[in-house]
Amino acid sequence: MQISRTSYLLVLGLGRSGLSMARFLAEKGYKVKATDIDERTLDAASELNRLGIDTQIGFHDQNTFNRADAIVVSPGIPLDMPYLLAAASHGVPLVGDLDIFTRYNQTPVVAITGTNGKTTVTTLVRDMLESAGISTFMGGNIGIPLVEYLMSCEKVQVVVAEISSFQLDLAIRFTPEIAVLLNLAQDHLDRYEDMAGYARSKWSIFQNQTQNHTAIINAGISDTFFPRPNLASVVYEFGCAPDCPIIQGASIEKQAIDLILPEKFRDQPVRIDCGNRKNLPGTHNLENIAAAALASLCAGADPKAISSAVNAFAGLPHRLQFVTDINGIRFYNDSKATNTDAVSRALECFEQRVVLILGGRKKDTDFTQLVTTVKHKVGRIIAMGEAAPDIVRVFSGMCKVTRVPSMKEAVKTAFDAARPTDVVLLSPACASFDMYDNYAARGDDFTARVMELELIHHG
């Protein structure tokens, strides 16, 4: 990234990522401007103004884009935004946060990407390394911008980073020492032309690695959408499918994980017992544990520390989070399940009949991918949000589907439809932005409505 300090860098988007980036670049001596169309960022802009950073809020000026040395694009901004396309046509380079972080970072990085499970695995790796006495900074797509580590006075041994496809789209130089690809499933097709484009973005996490780096990959990832590239790095695989035997990596055997790393454990595989995992239910979480264990081992953790972290894991909000039991009906908040693959994984965790709350804003979601699982697991569907008509169309032939206008009605209708021993599961398969600021706000609303219901029935 060849950037002069005579003109200015334009930071596009003033969420937490953009705000931190603008502060960091100014700290490094660059002249910085920032812009955001959303007037709710006025407070953030005022903070930057006090640092001498010019801001344009509530509007965009094409001249501001065109005259920049480079535009630093926050991860959530669509790259086909007309202002960006026009600036790029004038030769203005578009830069992402990962390349700026890479330019200044000197700490080894463990980077985790995939459609589902990123936050769980990132947190597990952090816990496993800390359990082994290895200091960490955890950031990236998990909510803490990576440049905040660069601005911190405290340095650590390993940076553990959750990485999204949006971040990877502009990553040219990002080179994590250890990179993990958890899975690939349909998601974000409102941003990518097709699954091949989405998969290409995910696989690019390995593109700059050499033989001195490590790639950790789910052995079950299909080549249907995008062929697996030839990687220069040392490759370990994980998985539980009998048709994908693990030669080097982590093999899942019932409630245990066998670590097969000849160069580390010459005599025999090392077994991690996962039988006591209270807050990591389901086969998909065994895959998450396997990926985290491999990454942590490669970063210096020992098997004892890994086992300890798995057993102590407290779970994460909005990811198959148990809320309460009302008259034998158990309520779970899985608001983070914003695609059909995540919903399928959640449903597979339950033996009981499920009353499923689906809906929100579609991301070109194909609900037919849920048909088989719904037939076997779901007794009733409660549909809400912009996607409700599509949910009714796809599922009304296999179970009763009820449309509701709000989360309060969704919870009440689900409770009335449930029988003792049933599960009521919020697992929307959609984004939240039609009704909420984010998935966490949606999950919080669900939890609050469930607790209101509990007060009524338990007084």
PLY file of the C-alpha trace (Angstrom):
ply
format ascii 1.0
element vertex 459
property float x
property float y
property float z
element edge 458
property int vertex1
property int vertex2
end_header
0.00 0.00 0.00
1.88 3.02 -1.25
0.26 6.04 0.34
1.64 9.54 0.58
1.11 11.72 3.61
0.50 14.85 1.56
-3.12 14.18 0.67
-5.55 12.24 2.85
-6.92 8.78 3.55
-10.71 8.51 3.51
-12.27 6.16 6.05
-15.68 5.01 4.83
-18.06 3.95 7.59
-17.96 5.07 11.22
-19.06 2.04 13.13
-16.60 0.73 15.70
-14.23 -0.57 13.01
-14.12 2.71 11.07
-13.86 4.82 14.20
-10.87 2.81 15.46
-9.26 2.86 12.02
-9.55 6.64 11.70
-7.98 7.11 15.14
-5.18 4.65 14.35
-4.27 6.23 11.01
-4.25 9.70 12.54
-2.01 8.36 15.31
0.39 7.12 12.62
0.66 10.60 11.17
-1.65 10.38 8.17
-4.10 13.10 7.27
-7.50 11.43 7.61
-11.04 12.23 6.55
-14.07 10.11 7.41
-17.57 9.82 5.99
-20.77 7.99 6.87
-24.26 8.38 5.41
-25.83 7.45 8.75
-26.53 10.51 10.92
-26.45 8.28 14.02
-22.64 8.41 13.76
-22.55 12.12 14.65
-21.20 11.36 18.15
-18.39 9.28 16.65
-17.69 12.09 14.20
-17.47 14.61 17.04
-14.84 12.43 18.71
-12.81 12.40 15.51
-13.24 16.14 15.00
-11.57 16.69 18.38
-8.57 14.77 17.00
-8.40 17.08 13.97
-10.09 14.63 11.58
-12.56 16.14 9.11
-15.87 14.27 8.79
-18.84 14.28 6.43
-21.93 12.79 8.05
-25.39 12.25 6.55
-24.20 12.63 2.96
-21.40 11.55 0.62
-19.40 13.86 -1.66
-18.00 12.16 -4.77
-15.15 14.70 -4.92
-14.07 13.64 -1.43
-13.89 10.03 -2.65
-12.10 10.87 -5.90
-9.39 13.04 -4.32
-8.35 10.59 -1.63
-4.97 8.83 -1.71
-6.87 5.68 -0.76
-10.25 4.73 0.69
-10.26 2.51 3.76
-13.55 0.63 3.48
-15.21 -0.65 6.66
-16.09 -4.38 6.34
-19.86 -4.00 6.08
-19.81 -1.52 3.18
-20.83 -3.09 -0.18
-17.96 -2.86 -2.66
-20.37 -2.09 -5.50
-21.38 1.17 -3.83
-21.54 3.77 -6.65
-19.25 6.23 -4.86
-16.60 3.51 -4.51
-16.95 2.37 -8.12
-16.57 5.93 -9.37
-13.52 6.56 -7.19
-11.92 3.29 -8.27
-12.45 4.27 -11.91
-10.36 7.39 -11.13
-7.55 5.15 -9.86
-8.22 5.52 -6.12
-7.20 2.27 -4.37
-9.63 0.57 -1.98
-8.00 -0.77 1.17
-9.33 -3.07 3.90
-8.59 -3.22 7.60
-6.65 -6.51 7.37
-3.94 -5.11 5.12
-3.45 -2.05 7.31
-3.24 -4.30 10.36
-0.74 -6.55 8.55
1.47 -3.59 7.65
2.02 -2.68 11.32
1.52 -5.93 13.24
4.51 -7.98 14.49
2.63 -10.54 16.62
1.78 -14.06 15.34
-1.85 -14.37 14.23
-4.33 -17.25 14.43
-7.14 -16.33 12.00
-10.50 -18.13 11.91
-13.08 -17.90 9.14
-16.04 -19.96 7.87
-19.79 -19.60 7.47
-20.71 -20.76 10.97
-18.91 -21.19 14.27
-16.32 -18.42 13.87
-17.00 -16.71 17.19
-17.19 -19.98 19.12
-13.88 -21.21 17.71
-12.17 -17.84 18.14
-13.22 -17.76 21.78
-12.20 -21.39 22.31
-8.74 -20.74 20.86
-8.35 -17.73 23.13
-9.42 -19.82 26.16
-7.17 -22.76 25.23
-4.10 -20.55 24.79
-4.75 -18.60 27.97
-5.22 -21.91 29.83
-1.75 -22.87 28.57
-0.28 -19.61 29.86
-0.02 -17.99 26.41
-1.19 -14.36 26.41
-3.64 -13.34 23.69
-5.54 -10.46 22.11
-8.90 -11.51 20.62
-10.44 -9.30 17.95
-11.57 -8.85 14.37
-15.09 -9.65 13.28
-15.87 -10.72 16.85
-16.37 -7.03 17.68
-12.98 -5.58 18.67
-11.13 -4.06 15.68
-7.65 -5.50 15.21
-6.09 -2.04 15.03
-7.09 -1.55 18.67
-4.36 -4.06 19.51
-1.87 -1.95 17.58
-2.91 1.10 19.63
-2.60 -0.78 22.92
0.47 -0.48 25.11
0.11 -4.12 26.22
1.63 -6.66 23.83
0.76 -10.36 23.78
2.15 -13.60 22.38
-0.68 -14.41 19.94
-3.45 -12.42 18.22
-6.59 -14.56 17.81
-8.74 -13.07 15.04
-12.22 -13.84 13.77
-12.23 -12.99 10.08
-15.27 -12.43 7.84
-15.50 -12.81 4.08
-16.20 -9.06 3.91
-12.77 -8.41 5.45
-11.10 -10.91 3.14
-12.59 -9.26 0.04
-10.05 -6.42 0.30
-7.18 -8.42 1.85
-4.17 -8.57 -0.45
-1.28 -8.89 2.04
-2.92 -10.48 5.09
-0.81 -13.50 6.08
-1.82 -15.27 9.31
0.68 -17.74 10.73
-2.22 -20.13 11.41
-5.43 -19.90 9.35
-8.61 -21.92 9.91
-11.50 -22.56 7.49
-14.37 -24.08 9.48
-17.06 -24.72 6.86
-18.78 -23.32 3.79
-22.53 -22.99 3.35
-24.94 -20.65 1.57
-24.74 -17.17 3.06
-24.39 -13.52 2.03
-25.67 -14.15 -1.49
-27.07 -10.63 -1.38
-23.42 -9.49 -1.60
-21.82 -12.17 -3.78
-22.90 -13.07 -7.28
-22.96 -16.78 -6.44
-21.59 -19.37 -4.00
-18.36 -19.59 -5.99
-17.66 -15.93 -5.26
-18.41 -16.37 -1.57
-16.27 -19.53 -1.34
-13.40 -17.84 -3.21
-13.40 -15.09 -0.61
-13.22 -17.59 2.26
-10.41 -19.66 0.69
-8.36 -16.49 0.17
-7.43 -16.55 3.86
-4.64 -18.97 2.83
-3.49 -17.15 -0.31
-0.31 -15.59 1.11
0.77 -18.45 3.33
4.07 -20.26 2.72
5.53 -23.55 3.89
6.27 -21.84 7.22
2.55 -21.34 7.89
-0.31 -23.62 8.92
-3.72 -24.19 7.30
-6.49 -25.97 9.22
-9.43 -27.07 7.09
-12.69 -28.99 7.54
-12.21 -32.21 5.55
-15.91 -32.25 4.70
-15.90 -29.00 2.71
-17.31 -29.74 -0.73
-15.62 -28.78 -3.98
-19.05 -28.25 -5.55
-18.97 -24.46 -5.47
-15.25 -23.80 -5.65
-12.36 -26.26 -6.07
-9.92 -26.48 -3.19
-6.83 -24.47 -4.15
-3.32 -25.88 -3.92
-1.89 -24.53 -0.69
1.75 -23.85 0.09
1.24 -24.12 3.85
1.31 -27.19 6.09
-2.27 -28.55 6.05
-4.15 -30.21 8.91
-7.73 -31.41 8.53
-10.53 -32.10 10.98
-13.86 -33.88 10.64
-16.09 -36.78 11.55
-17.32 -38.08 8.17
-16.35 -41.76 7.63
-15.71 -41.07 3.94
-13.14 -38.37 4.87
-10.51 -40.19 6.98
-8.07 -37.87 8.73
-4.43 -38.63 8.01
-3.01 -35.57 9.74
-5.14 -33.40 12.01
-8.13 -34.10 14.28
-10.54 -37.03 13.95
-13.86 -36.95 15.80
-14.80 -40.24 17.43
-18.18 -40.10 19.24
-17.53 -37.78 22.23
-13.76 -37.54 21.79
-11.26 -35.96 19.44
-8.11 -37.76 18.39
-5.26 -35.42 17.52
-3.07 -37.02 14.86
0.07 -34.92 14.55
3.06 -37.19 13.89
5.62 -34.42 14.24
4.29 -33.53 17.72
3.05 -36.89 19.07
5.15 -39.64 17.52
3.84 -42.62 19.46
0.05 -42.40 19.05
-2.86 -39.95 18.71
-3.64 -37.77 21.72
-7.29 -37.97 22.78
-9.29 -34.98 24.00
-12.35 -36.18 25.94
-15.37 -33.96 25.20
-17.92 -35.88 27.28
-18.18 -33.12 29.88
-18.86 -30.26 27.44
-21.91 -28.60 28.99
-22.18 -25.56 26.75
-21.07 -26.91 23.38
-23.91 -29.21 22.25
-24.17 -30.98 18.92
-21.85 -32.56 16.36
-21.07 -29.17 14.85
-19.52 -28.09 18.14
-17.32 -31.19 18.15
-16.01 -29.90 14.81
-15.52 -26.48 16.39
-13.57 -28.01 19.29
-11.43 -30.03 16.88
-10.55 -26.96 14.82
-9.78 -24.91 17.93
-7.65 -27.71 19.40
-5.55 -27.98 16.24
-5.04 -24.22 16.04
-4.14 -24.01 19.72
-1.68 -26.91 19.52
0.03 -25.29 16.56
0.22 -22.03 18.52
1.90 -23.70 21.49
-0.85 -24.99 23.80
-0.70 -28.47 25.35
-3.49 -31.12 25.36
-4.16 -30.71 29.10
-4.83 -26.98 28.70
-7.07 -27.67 25.71
-9.19 -30.19 27.65
-9.46 -27.80 30.59
-10.70 -24.97 28.35
-13.32 -27.19 26.69
-14.76 -28.31 30.02
-14.79 -24.77 31.42
-16.32 -23.13 28.34
-19.27 -20.99 29.45
-21.05 -20.73 26.09
-21.79 -17.60 24.10
-24.89 -15.40 24.02
-27.37 -15.94 21.17
-25.81 -19.27 20.11
-28.07 -22.10 21.24
-28.30 -20.29 24.55
-30.69 -21.89 27.03
-33.10 -19.26 28.40
-35.52 -21.02 30.76
-38.02 -23.84 31.23
-41.71 -22.99 31.50
-44.01 -25.89 32.34
-41.60 -28.39 30.79
-41.09 -26.33 27.61
-37.45 -25.33 27.12
-36.62 -22.05 25.35
-33.39 -21.52 23.38
-32.02 -18.30 21.88
-30.09 -18.99 18.67
-30.46 -15.53 17.16
-26.94 -15.71 15.66
-28.18 -18.43 13.25
-28.60 -16.13 10.26
-28.39 -18.80 7.53
-30.02 -22.15 6.84
-26.93 -24.23 7.61
-26.76 -22.77 11.12
-30.45 -23.59 11.68
-29.94 -27.19 10.52
-27.03 -27.56 12.93
-29.16 -26.22 15.78
-32.12 -28.50 15.04
-29.86 -31.55 14.96
-28.98 -30.89 18.62
-32.50 -31.74 19.82
-34.23 -35.08 20.17
-37.46 -33.36 21.25
-40.12 -31.86 18.99
-39.22 -28.26 18.11
-41.41 -25.22 17.69
-39.22 -23.08 15.44
-39.29 -19.29 15.15
-37.96 -18.34 11.69
-37.67 -15.12 9.77
-36.19 -11.68 9.38
-34.50 -10.10 6.38
-33.47 -12.56 3.66
-29.93 -12.70 2.29
-31.13 -14.46 -0.87
-31.93 -17.29 1.54
-33.02 -20.63 0.08
-35.39 -22.02 2.71
-35.83 -25.26 0.76
-32.44 -26.30 2.18
-34.23 -26.75 5.52
-37.02 -28.98 4.24
-35.53 -32.35 5.21
-34.50 -31.25 8.69
-37.82 -29.53 9.34
-39.73 -32.68 8.36
-37.84 -34.70 10.96
-37.52 -32.18 13.77
-40.16 -29.44 13.66
-43.80 -29.64 14.66
-44.70 -25.99 14.16
-43.15 -22.91 12.59
-43.71 -19.32 13.68
-42.82 -16.94 10.81
-41.94 -13.28 11.30
-40.30 -10.38 9.48
-39.86 -9.65 5.79
-39.18 -13.31 4.96
-42.48 -14.57 6.43
-44.29 -14.99 3.07
-41.47 -17.18 1.72
-41.45 -19.26 4.91
-45.19 -19.86 4.61
-44.80 -20.82 0.95
-42.01 -23.34 1.56
-43.18 -25.02 4.75
-46.97 -24.82 4.93
-47.32 -28.20 3.21
-45.36 -30.07 5.90
-46.38 -28.43 9.19
-48.55 -25.62 10.49
-46.99 -22.20 9.87
-48.27 -19.12 11.68
-47.29 -15.56 10.72
-46.83 -13.05 13.55
-46.06 -9.30 13.54
-43.68 -9.13 16.51
-41.37 -11.09 18.78
-43.90 -10.82 21.60
-46.50 -12.55 19.45
-43.92 -15.07 18.24
-43.05 -16.16 21.78
-46.68 -16.32 22.92
-47.80 -18.25 19.83
-44.88 -20.67 20.13
-45.62 -21.31 23.81
-49.32 -21.91 23.11
-48.39 -24.36 20.32
-45.78 -26.25 22.35
-46.37 -29.35 24.45
-44.52 -30.27 27.66
-41.02 -31.58 26.75
-41.06 -29.55 23.49
-38.34 -27.02 22.64
-39.10 -23.48 21.47
-36.15 -22.39 19.35
-35.43 -18.95 17.94
-33.15 -19.79 15.01
-34.12 -17.31 12.30
-32.04 -18.24 9.20
-32.18 -14.52 8.35
-30.54 -11.22 9.13
-32.20 -9.07 11.77
-32.13 -5.67 10.08
-35.81 -5.53 9.12
-36.79 -5.21 12.80
-33.58 -4.86 14.87
-30.17 -3.18 14.78
-28.41 -6.55 14.98
-28.85 -10.21 15.91
-27.99 -9.49 19.55
-30.89 -7.03 19.88
-33.20 -9.66 18.37
-31.96 -12.30 20.79
-32.29 -9.94 23.73
-35.90 -9.20 22.74
-36.66 -12.92 22.51
-35.13 -13.53 25.95
-37.04 -10.61 27.47
-40.36 -11.85 26.04
-39.69 -15.37 27.32
-38.93 -14.04 30.80
-42.15 -11.99 30.72
-43.99 -15.21 29.90
-42.28 -17.00 32.78
-43.43 -14.30 35.20
-47.01 -14.79 34.05
-46.91 -18.55 34.49
-44.67 -18.83 37.56
-45.57 -15.53 39.13
0 1
1 2
2 3
3 4
4 5
5 6
6 7
7 8
8 9
9 10
10 11
11 12
12 13
13 14
14 15
15 16
16 17
17 18
18 19
19 20
20 21
21 22
22 23
23 24
24 25
25 26
26 27
27 28
28 29
29 30
30 31
31 32
32 33
33 34
34 35
35 36
36 37
37 38
38 39
39 40
40 41
41 42
42 43
43 44
44 45
45 46
46 47
47 48
48 49
49 50
50 51
51 52
52 53
53 54
54 55
55 56
56 57
57 58
58 59
59 60
60 61
61 62
62 63
63 64
64 65
65 66
66 67
67 68
68 69
69 70
70 71
71 72
72 73
73 74
74 75
75 76
76 77
77 78
78 79
79 80
80 81
81 82
82 83
83 84
84 85
85 86
86 87
87 88
88 89
89 90
90 91
91 92
92 93
93 94
94 95
95 96
96 97
97 98
98 99
99 100
100 101
101 102
102 103
103 104
104 105
105 106
106 107
107 108
108 109
109 110
110 111
111 112
112 113
113 114
114 115
115 116
116 117
117 118
118 119
119 120
120 121
121 122
122 123
123 124
124 125
125 126
126 127
127 128
128 129
129 130
130 131
131 132
132 133
133 134
134 135
135 136
136 137
137 138
138 139
139 140
140 141
141 142
142 143
143 144
144 145
145 146
146 147
147 148
148 149
149 150
150 151
151 152
152 153
153 154
154 155
155 156
156 157
157 158
158 159
159 160
160 161
161 162
162 163
163 164
164 165
165 166
166 167
167 168
168 169
169 170
170 171
171 172
172 173
173 174
174 175
175 176
176 177
177 178
178 179
179 180
180 181
181 182
182 183
183 184
184 185
185 186
186 187
187 188
188 189
189 190
190 191
191 192
192 193
193 194
194 195
195 196
196 197
197 198
198 199
199 200
200 201
201 202
202 203
203 204
204 205
205 206
206 207
207 208
208 209
209 210
210 211
211 212
212 213
213 214
214 215
215 216
216 217
217 218
218 219
219 220
220 221
221 222
222 223
223 224
224 225
225 226
226 227
227 228
228 229
229 230
230 231
231 232
232 233
233 234
234 235
235 236
236 237
237 238
238 239
239 240
240 241
241 242
242 243
243 244
244 245
245 246
246 247
247 248
248 249
249 250
250 251
251 252
252 253
253 254
254 255
255 256
256 257
257 258
258 259
259 260
260 261
261 262
262 263
263 264
264 265
265 266
266 267
267 268
268 269
269 270
270 271
271 272
272 273
273 274
274 275
275 276
276 277
277 278
278 279
279 280
280 281
281 282
282 283
283 284
284 285
285 286
286 287
287 288
288 289
289 290
290 291
291 292
292 293
293 294
294 295
295 296
296 297
297 298
298 299
299 300
300 301
301 302
302 303
303 304
304 305
305 306
306 307
307 308
308 309
309 310
310 311
311 312
312 313
313 314
314 315
315 316
316 317
317 318
318 319
319 320
320 321
321 322
322 323
323 324
324 325
325 326
326 327
327 328
328 329
329 330
330 331
331 332
332 333
333 334
334 335
335 336
336 337
337 338
338 339
339 340
340 341
341 342
342 343
343 344
344 345
345 346
346 347
347 348
348 349
349 350
350 351
351 352
352 353
353 354
354 355
355 356
356 357
357 358
358 359
359 360
360 361
361 362
362 363
363 364
364 365
365 366
366 367
367 368
368 369
369 370
370 371
371 372
372 373
373 374
374 375
375 376
376 377
377 378
378 379
379 380
380 381
381 382
382 383
383 384
384 385
385 386
386 387
387 388
388 389
389 390
390 391
391 392
392 393
393 394
394 395
395 396
396 397
397 398
398 399
399 400
400 401
401 402
402 403
403 404
404 405
405 406
406 407
407 408
408 409
409 410
410 411
411 412
412 413
413 414
414 415
415 416
416 417
417 418
418 419
419 420
420 421
421 422
422 423
423 424
424 425
425 426
426 427
427 428
428 429
429 430
430 431
431 432
432 433
433 434
434 435
435 436
436 437
437 438
438 439
439 440
440 441
441 442
442 443
443 444
444 445
445 446
446 447
447 448
448 449
449 450
450 451
451 452
452 453
453 454
454 455
455 456
456 457
457 458
